[in-house]
Amino acid sequence: MIGVEEFEAGYDRLLAPLAEAGTELILIEPFLLPIHDVVEAGVARARIGTEKRKEWRADLDPKIEAMRELAHKYDAHLLAARETGDRLGDDLRGAAWPRSGRSPQGCVDRTLPGDSDAYPAACPA
């Protein structure tokens, strides 16, 4: 995992020339789905439980705040993916997880704020 300073600096280096060129920016908060069961993920089928997700959450929260600050700095649109992930987490138990373990195929990316009607069609029950 990278630290929040490196995370923010990397995004800042990416966003600065785009903003200077007049690009309309849209940023998406990093997020985790609050799944409560043990999940097998990745090629090695690693078992990811509650303690590992607590570590990830502790690492991710300051990065979410950094993303919000960057959105403000660059007057960018910010999609609140953490809130969407929190809302969807319990609904996604038993969903078809891809081998990457990142999110159920086609669910979260289609249900960011403003697209809530896509959720029932996009995500398995």
Secondary structure by P-SEA (a helix, b strand, c coil): cccaaaaaaaaaaaaaaaaaaccbbbbbcbbbbbcccccccccccccccaaaaaaaaaacaaaaaaaaaaaaaabbbbbaaaaaaaaaccccccccccccccccccccccccccccccccccccc
